[in-house]
Amino acid sequence: MLKQFKADLHIHTCLSPCADIEMSPKAVVKTALERGIDMIAVTDHNSAENVEAVMHAAEGSGLAVLCGMEASTVEEVHILALFEGHEGIIKLQEMVYNKLMPGRNDPEIFGEQVIADEEDDVLGFNDRLLISATGITAKSLVDTVHALGGIAIASHIDREGFGIISQLGFIPDDCLLDALEFSSRISFDKAKELYGNYSNFAWLSSSDAHRLEDIGKRTTVFTMESPTFTELVYALKNMNSRKAVWE
């Protein structure tokens, strides 16, 4: 039987240098549940080191947590990579780390990059320059995500910075994205008016939360059997009556 599930598929944790330190694994899970969200994706900048902690923090709560990352390409296009399990995201993380721009994070300038466990204890600090772009092209990143079993979603395409349209001017035909994400700053009607020529892609919208108060600020309602990665893929393809609708 198909049901409706509210999802916020773009949430940062305290690992992202631009996110509040309060975005700890337990706090993210608690806030998502309070907002009536059924499924989230952990999508830190160029890293997935807090994904497992959020998944453990959500165990037994009923909140589904997807493995994810918001990777930045050489063109400074942000792309969400989502996976069903850890194997794919860990391989992607290794590749992204190898392609990050050289340099070390300066917490005074960019912010702390906290690695935490499911009890919100600090395990360490990532000193890579996670805020930077990688040397990976958008097409190569999308192809790699697919090869690793994941899906690739262009982040906040309506924003003036770090969206695929703002950075490239268009979506290349050979960049086989699985969906386009719109920010909470634009309504569905305005998106149709401005981006209707990209209606051949699946559309969704998420909060891109960097602060607890932003979690669930924008969600997408998925009609599917259960809040799983496989059902999400079906919904993005409108298979067997599954679908995705902005709320």
C-alpha positions as CSV (number, residue, x, y, z in Angstrom):
1,M,0.0,0.0,0.0
2,L,1.3,3.4,-0.9
3,K,1.6,6.1,1.7
4,Q,2.8,9.7,1.9
5,F,6.2,10.4,3.5
6,K,7.6,13.8,4.3
7,A,11.3,14.1,3.4
8,D,14.0,16.7,3.8
9,L,16.9,15.4,1.7
10,H,19.4,18.2,2.2
11,I,20.6,18.6,5.8
12,H,24.1,19.6,7.0
13,T,25.6,18.6,10.3
14,C,28.3,20.2,12.4
15,L,30.8,18.6,10.0
16,S,30.1,21.3,7.4
17,P,32.1,24.4,8.2
18,C,29.2,26.7,7.4
19,A,26.7,24.9,9.6
20,D,26.0,25.7,13.3
21,I,27.8,23.7,15.9
22,E,24.4,22.8,17.3
23,M,23.7,20.6,14.2
24,S,24.8,17.5,16.1
25,P,23.6,14.0,15.2
26,K,21.1,13.7,18.1
27,A,19.9,17.3,17.7
28,V,19.3,16.8,13.9
29,V,17.3,13.6,14.5
30,K,15.3,15.1,17.4
31,T,14.4,18.2,15.4
32,A,13.4,16.2,12.3
33,L,11.1,14.1,14.4
34,E,9.5,17.1,16.1
35,R,8.8,18.6,12.6
36,G,7.0,15.4,11.5
37,I,9.6,14.4,9.0
38,D,9.8,10.7,7.9
39,M,13.0,10.7,5.9
40,I,16.2,12.8,5.9
41,A,19.5,12.7,4.0
42,V,22.7,13.8,5.7
43,T,24.6,15.9,3.1
44,D,27.7,17.6,4.4
45,H,30.0,19.4,2.1
46,N,32.5,17.0,0.5
47,S,32.4,14.6,3.4
48,A,30.2,11.8,4.8
49,E,32.0,11.3,8.2
50,N,28.9,12.1,10.3
51,V,26.4,10.0,8.3
52,E,26.8,6.9,10.4
53,A,26.4,8.8,13.6
54,V,23.1,10.3,12.5
55,M,21.9,6.9,11.3
56,H,22.7,5.4,14.7
57,A,21.1,8.3,16.5
58,A,17.9,7.6,14.6
59,E,17.8,3.9,15.3
60,G,14.4,2.9,16.7
61,S,13.0,6.4,16.2
62,G,11.1,5.7,12.9
63,L,13.1,8.3,11.1
64,A,14.7,7.0,7.9
65,V,18.2,8.4,7.2
66,L,19.9,8.2,3.8
67,C,23.7,8.3,3.3
68,G,24.6,11.4,1.4
69,M,27.1,14.2,0.6
70,E,26.9,17.6,-1.1
71,A,29.9,17.5,-3.4
72,S,31.3,20.6,-5.1
73,T,32.6,20.1,-8.6
74,V,35.5,21.9,-10.4
75,E,32.8,24.3,-11.9
76,E,31.7,25.0,-8.3
77,V,28.4,23.2,-8.9
78,H,26.9,21.6,-5.8
79,I,25.5,18.1,-6.4
80,L,23.7,15.9,-3.8
81,A,24.9,12.3,-3.9
82,L,22.5,9.9,-2.1
83,F,23.1,6.2,-1.5
84,E,21.3,3.3,0.1
85,G,24.3,2.1,2.2
86,H,27.7,3.0,3.3
87,E,29.8,1.3,0.7
88,G,29.0,3.7,-2.1
89,I,29.3,6.9,0.0
90,I,32.7,5.8,1.5
91,K,34.1,5.2,-2.0
92,L,32.8,8.5,-3.1
93,Q,34.3,10.2,-0.1
94,E,37.7,8.7,-0.8
95,M,37.6,10.0,-4.3
96,V,36.4,13.5,-3.2
97,Y,39.1,13.7,-0.6
98,N,41.7,12.9,-3.2
99,K,40.4,15.7,-5.5
100,L,39.8,18.4,-3.0
101,M,41.7,21.6,-3.5
102,P,44.9,21.8,-1.5
103,G,45.0,23.5,1.9
104,R,43.7,23.0,5.4
105,N,40.6,24.4,7.0
106,D,41.0,27.5,9.1
107,P,38.2,27.4,11.8
108,E,38.6,31.1,12.4
109,I,37.6,31.8,8.8
110,F,35.4,29.0,7.7
111,G,34.2,27.3,10.9
112,E,34.8,24.1,12.8
113,Q,34.4,20.7,11.1
114,V,33.3,18.5,13.9
115,I,33.2,14.7,13.6
116,A,30.7,13.4,16.3
117,D,29.2,10.1,17.3
118,E,25.6,9.2,17.9
119,E,25.8,10.5,21.5
120,D,27.0,13.9,20.2
121,D,30.5,13.2,21.7
122,V,33.2,14.9,19.7
123,L,35.5,12.3,18.0
124,G,37.7,14.8,16.3
125,F,37.9,17.6,13.7
126,N,38.3,17.2,9.9
127,D,41.1,19.6,8.8
128,R,40.6,19.2,5.1
129,L,39.3,22.2,3.2
130,L,35.8,20.9,2.9
131,I,34.4,24.2,1.8
132,S,36.4,24.2,-1.4
133,A,35.7,22.8,-4.8
134,T,37.0,19.5,-6.0
135,G,38.8,18.8,-9.3
136,I,35.9,16.7,-10.5
137,T,33.7,17.9,-13.3
138,A,29.9,17.8,-12.9
139,K,29.5,15.1,-15.6
140,S,32.2,13.0,-14.0
141,L,30.7,13.3,-10.6
142,V,27.3,12.3,-11.8
143,D,28.7,9.3,-13.7
144,T,30.7,8.2,-10.6
145,V,27.7,8.4,-8.3
146,H,25.8,6.2,-10.7
147,A,28.7,3.7,-11.0
148,L,28.7,3.4,-7.2
149,G,25.0,2.8,-7.1
150,G,23.8,6.2,-6.0
151,I,21.6,9.0,-7.4
152,A,22.7,12.5,-8.2
153,I,20.6,15.6,-7.7
154,A,21.6,19.1,-8.7
155,S,21.4,21.3,-5.6
156,H,19.4,24.5,-5.3
157,I,19.3,25.2,-9.1
158,D,17.5,28.5,-8.5
159,R,20.3,30.0,-6.4
160,E,22.7,32.6,-7.9
161,G,25.7,30.7,-6.5
162,F,26.7,27.0,-6.6
163,G,23.7,25.9,-8.7
164,I,24.3,24.2,-12.0
165,I,22.4,26.8,-14.0
166,S,24.1,29.8,-12.3
167,Q,27.5,28.2,-12.8
168,L,27.2,26.7,-16.3
169,G,24.3,28.6,-17.7
170,F,22.4,25.4,-18.6
171,I,22.2,21.7,-17.9
172,P,24.4,19.8,-20.3
173,D,22.7,17.0,-22.2
174,D,25.3,14.5,-21.1
175,C,25.0,15.3,-17.4
176,L,22.5,12.6,-16.5
177,L,21.1,14.0,-13.2
178,D,18.3,12.0,-11.5
179,A,16.5,15.1,-10.2
180,L,16.7,18.9,-9.7
181,E,16.5,20.4,-6.2
182,F,14.9,23.9,-5.7
183,S,15.6,26.0,-2.6
184,S,13.1,27.1,0.0
185,R,13.4,30.6,-1.5
186,I,11.2,29.8,-4.6
187,S,7.6,28.7,-4.9
188,F,6.6,25.8,-7.2
189,D,4.6,28.2,-9.4
190,K,7.7,30.5,-9.8
191,A,9.9,27.5,-10.5
192,K,7.5,26.4,-13.3
193,E,7.6,29.9,-14.8
194,L,11.4,30.1,-14.7
195,Y,12.6,26.5,-15.2
196,G,9.7,24.9,-17.0
197,N,12.1,23.9,-19.8
198,Y,13.7,21.4,-17.4
199,S,10.4,19.7,-16.6
200,N,11.8,16.5,-18.1
201,F,13.7,16.1,-14.8
202,A,12.2,15.0,-11.5
203,W,11.8,18.0,-9.2
204,L,12.1,18.2,-5.4
205,S,12.7,20.8,-2.8
206,S,14.6,20.7,0.5
207,S,15.6,22.9,3.4
208,D,19.4,22.9,2.8
209,A,19.4,23.3,6.6
210,H,22.6,24.6,8.3
211,R,20.7,25.5,11.5
212,L,18.3,23.5,13.6
213,E,15.5,26.0,13.0
214,D,15.8,25.4,9.2
215,I,15.2,21.7,9.3
216,G,11.9,21.0,7.5
217,K,11.6,24.6,6.3
218,R,11.0,23.0,2.9
219,T,10.1,19.4,2.4
220,T,8.9,17.1,-0.4
221,V,6.2,14.6,0.0
222,F,6.9,11.2,-1.6
223,T,4.1,8.7,-2.3
224,M,5.7,5.3,-1.9
225,E,5.5,2.0,0.0
226,S,8.1,2.8,2.6
227,P,10.8,5.5,3.2
228,T,13.7,3.7,1.6
229,F,16.3,4.5,-1.0
230,T,14.8,2.1,-3.6
231,E,11.3,3.5,-3.1
232,L,12.7,7.1,-3.4
233,V,14.3,6.2,-6.8
234,Y,10.9,4.8,-8.0
235,A,9.2,8.0,-6.9
236,L,11.6,10.2,-8.8
237,K,10.9,8.1,-11.9
238,N,7.1,8.2,-11.3
239,M,7.1,4.4,-11.3
240,N,4.0,2.4,-10.3
241,S,2.1,5.4,-9.0
242,R,5.0,6.6,-6.8
243,K,5.5,10.3,-7.1
244,A,7.2,13.3,-5.5
245,V,5.3,16.6,-4.7
246,W,6.5,19.7,-3.0
247,E,4.7,20.6,0.2
